Amino acid sequence: MLNSRMKKLAAGVSAALAMIYTPAQAASTIKVAVASSFATAASDVIGSFQAYYFANYGLTYNVAFTIATAQQIEANIIAGGATGPYDLFLSSSVKEPRDLTKNHATLVSGSFFHYARDRIDLYSPTVDVTSGLPNPPTADFVIPDPTLDVYGAATAELLASAPWYITTIPGGHVFTRPSAGSTLSAIKKGTYTSGFVAKSQICRSVGGVESYPAGSYHKEYRPRDGYTPIRLTGIAIALTRTTDQQAELADFIAFLTGATDTHSVVVPIGQAVIQSYCFRLPAN
């Protein structure tokens, strides 16, 4: 839970950002590419980050942030080479940062790091799914495409395990949408009455108490139920940066992960924002 000082800082984000975006004050800018499943949380983390460093150190840190699929971001990094488009890649899985480290080592800087964990939920705005997916399924439901989305891949693993043993996707009552975002949209529009989505899409946490949209139903599935843990992973990209940009990047990664920043301070605000979206921290 954010303490009163942190809440005050968060409340001052708009005012701070107004000053930050004044061209004459701009000191440095880093470019962050964010997988879509973390985009909303990332926006809040970035706003809090900029407000904190402006309020405490007078630093006009700017973060230009791009949202795309993890696969597209990785492709952009590879295509960009030594003058690529991003300073930092925040992926929705470990797959892309690991591939960059293994097969494109000259394009990355340092090791990849985990910054959050997520789970999958069976969700419906109208139908009671709290008992979970029946075996066999009795109604159509939708999941993210397992070949395109880490949440879809996790759901496919779950469905392939006991008691369902469903391996044909799409097929039968199982339908797909390209991403967790489009899956949730299809459920909200009523195209499907239920489906599997990212927990972070539908859950919010205040003071450790989780809540979901009023009147909705959900069933949370954990990795131990039959899928590989969803570990959101980041990696810095090997671009030429100014001293100010390098310091900003180091401070942003520290803010995101709860590490010590360049001022020898551990700032918990970023991780508190992440947890407010019902993500778990890597060590929890």
C-alpha positions as CSV (number, residue, x, y, z in Angstrom):
1,M,0.0,0.0,0.0
2,L,1.3,3.4,-0.9
3,N,2.1,5.5,2.2
4,S,1.0,9.2,2.5
5,R,4.2,10.5,1.0
6,M,3.9,8.3,-2.0
7,K,0.2,9.1,-2.5
8,K,1.1,12.8,-2.4
9,L,3.7,12.2,-5.1
10,A,1.3,10.2,-7.2
11,A,-1.4,13.0,-6.8
12,G,1.2,15.5,-8.1
13,V,1.9,13.6,-11.3
14,S,-0.1,15.8,-13.6
15,A,1.5,19.0,-12.3
16,A,4.9,17.5,-12.5
17,L,4.4,16.2,-16.0
18,A,3.3,19.6,-17.2
19,M,6.6,21.0,-16.1
20,I,8.5,17.9,-17.4
21,Y,7.1,18.3,-20.8
22,T,8.2,22.0,-21.1
23,P,10.9,21.8,-23.9
24,A,13.3,24.3,-22.2
25,Q,13.4,22.0,-19.1
26,A,13.9,18.7,-20.8
27,A,17.2,17.1,-19.7
28,S,17.1,13.5,-21.1
29,T,14.7,11.1,-22.7
30,I,14.7,7.3,-22.8
31,K,12.6,5.2,-25.1
32,V,10.8,2.2,-23.6
33,A,8.9,-0.4,-25.5
34,V,6.2,-2.2,-23.6
35,A,4.2,-5.3,-24.4
36,S,0.5,-4.5,-24.4
37,S,-0.4,-6.6,-21.4
38,F,1.7,-4.3,-19.2
39,A,0.8,-1.0,-20.9
40,T,-1.7,0.4,-18.4
41,A,0.5,-0.4,-15.4
42,A,3.6,0.9,-17.3
43,S,1.9,4.2,-17.9
44,D,1.3,4.7,-14.2
45,V,4.8,3.5,-13.3
46,I,6.3,6.1,-15.8
47,G,4.1,8.9,-14.5
48,S,5.1,8.1,-10.9
49,F,8.8,7.8,-11.9
50,Q,8.9,11.2,-13.6
51,A,7.0,12.9,-10.8
52,Y,9.3,11.3,-8.1
53,Y,12.6,12.3,-9.6
54,F,11.3,15.8,-10.4
55,A,10.0,16.4,-6.9
56,N,13.0,14.9,-5.1
57,Y,15.9,15.9,-7.4
58,G,14.6,18.4,-9.8
59,L,15.4,16.0,-12.7
60,T,13.3,16.4,-15.8
61,Y,13.3,12.7,-16.8
62,N,11.3,11.9,-19.9
63,V,10.1,8.5,-21.0
64,A,8.8,8.0,-24.6
65,F,6.9,4.8,-24.5
66,T,5.7,2.5,-27.3
67,I,3.1,-0.2,-27.0
68,A,3.2,-3.3,-29.2
69,T,3.2,-7.1,-29.0
70,A,6.4,-8.6,-27.6
71,Q,7.1,-10.3,-30.9
72,Q,6.8,-7.0,-32.8
73,I,9.1,-5.2,-30.3
74,E,11.7,-7.9,-30.6
75,A,11.5,-7.7,-34.4
76,N,11.9,-3.9,-34.3
77,I,15.0,-4.2,-32.1
78,I,16.6,-6.7,-34.4
79,A,15.8,-4.6,-37.5
80,G,17.1,-1.5,-35.8
81,G,20.5,-2.9,-35.0
82,A,23.0,-0.7,-33.3
83,T,20.8,2.4,-33.8
84,G,17.6,0.6,-32.7
85,P,14.4,2.4,-31.6
86,Y,14.4,1.6,-27.9
87,D,16.5,1.9,-24.8
88,L,14.5,-0.7,-22.8
89,F,12.3,-3.6,-23.7
90,L,9.6,-4.6,-21.2
91,S,8.2,-7.9,-22.4
92,S,5.2,-9.9,-21.3
93,S,7.3,-13.1,-21.1
94,V,10.9,-14.3,-20.8
95,K,10.9,-15.7,-24.3
96,E,11.9,-12.5,-26.3
97,P,14.5,-11.1,-23.9
98,R,16.1,-14.6,-23.6
99,D,16.2,-14.9,-27.4
100,L,17.8,-11.5,-27.8
101,T,20.4,-12.5,-25.2
102,K,21.1,-15.8,-26.8
103,N,20.9,-15.0,-30.5
104,H,21.5,-11.2,-30.7
105,A,23.8,-10.5,-27.8
106,T,25.4,-7.4,-29.4
107,L,22.0,-5.7,-29.4
108,V,21.4,-6.0,-25.6
109,S,23.1,-4.6,-22.5
110,G,23.5,-6.7,-19.4
111,S,21.2,-9.6,-18.3
112,F,17.5,-9.7,-18.6
113,F,15.5,-9.3,-15.4
114,H,12.1,-10.2,-14.2
115,Y,9.9,-7.3,-13.0
116,A,6.4,-8.9,-12.4
117,R,4.5,-12.2,-12.5
118,D,0.9,-12.7,-13.7
119,R,-1.8,-15.4,-13.7
120,I,-4.7,-16.3,-15.9
121,D,-8.4,-16.0,-14.9
122,L,-11.5,-17.5,-16.4
123,Y,-13.7,-14.4,-16.5
124,S,-17.3,-13.5,-17.3
125,P,-19.3,-10.3,-16.7
126,T,-22.6,-12.2,-16.7
127,V,-22.1,-16.0,-16.0
128,D,-21.0,-17.6,-12.7
129,V,-17.7,-19.2,-13.6
130,T,-16.4,-19.3,-10.0
131,S,-16.4,-23.1,-10.0
132,G,-14.0,-23.1,-13.0
133,L,-14.3,-24.5,-16.5
134,P,-16.5,-27.6,-16.5
135,N,-15.3,-30.9,-17.9
136,P,-16.2,-31.2,-20.7
137,P,-16.9,-27.6,-21.6
138,T,-20.6,-26.9,-22.2
139,A,-20.5,-23.5,-23.8
140,D,-18.3,-21.6,-26.2
141,F,-15.4,-19.6,-24.6
142,V,-12.5,-17.5,-25.9
143,I,-8.8,-17.5,-25.2
144,P,-5.8,-15.5,-26.5
145,D,-4.1,-17.2,-29.5
146,P,-1.5,-19.5,-28.0
147,T,0.9,-18.9,-30.9
148,L,0.8,-15.1,-30.5
149,D,0.2,-14.3,-26.8
150,V,1.9,-15.6,-23.6
151,Y,-1.4,-15.7,-21.8
152,G,-2.9,-17.8,-24.6
153,A,0.1,-20.2,-24.4
154,A,-0.4,-20.6,-20.7
155,T,-4.1,-21.2,-21.2
156,A,-3.4,-23.8,-23.8
157,E,-1.1,-25.6,-21.4
158,L,-3.8,-25.5,-18.8
159,L,-6.4,-26.9,-21.1
160,A,-4.1,-29.7,-22.2
161,S,-3.8,-30.9,-18.6
162,A,-6.2,-32.8,-16.4
163,P,-9.2,-32.9,-16.4
164,W,-9.8,-31.4,-19.8
165,Y,-7.0,-32.7,-22.1
166,I,-8.0,-30.3,-24.8
167,T,-5.3,-30.1,-27.5
168,T,-7.1,-28.8,-30.5
169,I,-7.2,-25.0,-30.4
170,P,-9.3,-23.5,-31.8
171,G,-11.8,-26.3,-31.8
172,G,-15.0,-27.5,-30.1
173,H,-16.1,-24.9,-27.7
174,V,-12.6,-23.1,-27.7
175,F,-12.3,-20.0,-29.8
176,T,-9.4,-17.5,-30.1
177,R,-8.6,-13.9,-30.4
178,P,-5.1,-12.5,-31.2
179,S,-4.2,-11.2,-27.8
180,A,-5.3,-11.0,-24.2
181,G,-6.6,-7.5,-24.9
182,S,-8.8,-8.5,-27.8
183,T,-10.0,-11.5,-25.9
184,L,-11.2,-9.4,-23.0
185,S,-12.8,-7.0,-25.5
186,A,-14.8,-9.9,-27.1
187,I,-16.0,-10.9,-23.7
188,K,-17.0,-7.4,-22.7
189,K,-18.9,-7.0,-26.0
190,G,-20.8,-10.2,-25.4
191,T,-19.4,-12.1,-28.4
192,Y,-18.5,-14.8,-25.9
193,T,-20.0,-15.0,-22.4
194,S,-16.7,-16.1,-20.9
195,G,-13.0,-16.7,-21.6
196,F,-9.5,-16.7,-20.2
197,V,-7.7,-13.4,-19.7
198,A,-4.8,-11.9,-17.8
199,K,-5.6,-11.4,-14.1
200,S,-3.9,-8.0,-14.3
201,Q,-6.5,-6.9,-16.9
202,I,-9.5,-7.3,-14.5
203,C,-8.1,-7.1,-11.0
204,R,-7.1,-4.2,-8.9
205,S,-5.5,-4.2,-5.5
206,V,-5.7,-1.6,-2.7
207,G,-3.9,-2.3,0.5
208,G,-3.6,-5.9,-0.5
209,V,-7.3,-6.3,-1.0
210,E,-8.1,-7.4,-4.5
211,S,-11.3,-6.4,-6.4
212,Y,-12.9,-7.2,-9.7
213,P,-15.5,-5.4,-11.8
214,A,-18.8,-5.2,-10.0
215,G,-21.2,-8.0,-10.8
216,S,-18.6,-10.1,-12.6
217,Y,-17.3,-13.6,-12.0
218,H,-13.9,-15.1,-12.2
219,K,-11.9,-18.2,-11.4
220,E,-8.1,-17.7,-10.9
221,Y,-5.8,-20.5,-12.1
222,R,-2.3,-20.7,-10.7
223,P,0.8,-22.2,-12.4
224,R,0.5,-25.2,-10.2
225,D,-2.8,-25.9,-11.9
226,G,-1.0,-26.8,-15.1
227,Y,0.9,-24.0,-16.9
228,T,4.3,-22.4,-17.0
229,P,4.6,-19.3,-14.8
230,I,4.1,-16.0,-16.6
231,R,7.2,-13.9,-15.9
232,L,7.2,-10.4,-17.3
233,T,10.8,-9.7,-18.3
234,G,12.9,-6.7,-19.3
235,I,16.2,-6.1,-20.9
236,A,18.2,-2.9,-21.7
237,I,19.2,-2.4,-25.3
238,A,22.8,-1.6,-26.3
239,L,22.4,1.9,-27.7
240,T,24.8,4.8,-27.4
241,R,23.4,7.0,-24.6
242,T,24.5,10.3,-23.0
243,T,25.5,10.2,-19.4
244,D,22.1,11.7,-18.4
245,Q,20.3,9.1,-20.4
246,Q,22.3,6.3,-18.9
247,A,21.5,7.6,-15.4
248,E,17.8,7.9,-16.3
249,L,17.7,4.4,-17.6
250,A,19.4,3.0,-14.5
251,D,17.0,4.9,-12.3
252,F,14.0,3.7,-14.2
253,I,15.0,0.1,-14.0
254,A,15.7,0.5,-10.3
255,F,12.3,2.2,-9.8
256,L,10.6,-0.6,-11.6
257,T,12.4,-3.4,-9.8
258,G,12.9,-2.0,-6.3
259,A,16.7,-1.9,-6.7
260,T,19.1,0.8,-5.5
261,D,19.1,3.8,-7.8
262,T,21.9,6.1,-8.8
263,H,21.2,8.2,-5.7
264,S,21.8,5.2,-3.5
265,V,18.1,5.0,-2.6
266,V,15.6,2.2,-2.9
267,V,12.2,3.7,-4.0
268,P,9.3,1.3,-3.5
269,I,6.7,3.3,-5.5
270,G,7.2,1.5,-8.8
271,Q,6.6,-1.9,-7.3
272,A,3.6,-0.6,-5.3
273,V,2.1,0.6,-8.6
274,I,2.8,-2.8,-10.2
275,Q,1.1,-4.6,-7.3
276,S,-1.9,-2.3,-7.5
277,Y,-2.7,-4.1,-10.8
278,C,-2.6,-7.5,-9.1
279,F,0.7,-8.4,-10.5
280,R,3.0,-10.3,-8.2
281,L,6.6,-9.3,-7.7
282,P,9.3,-11.7,-8.9
283,A,10.3,-12.8,-5.4
284,N,6.7,-13.3,-4.1
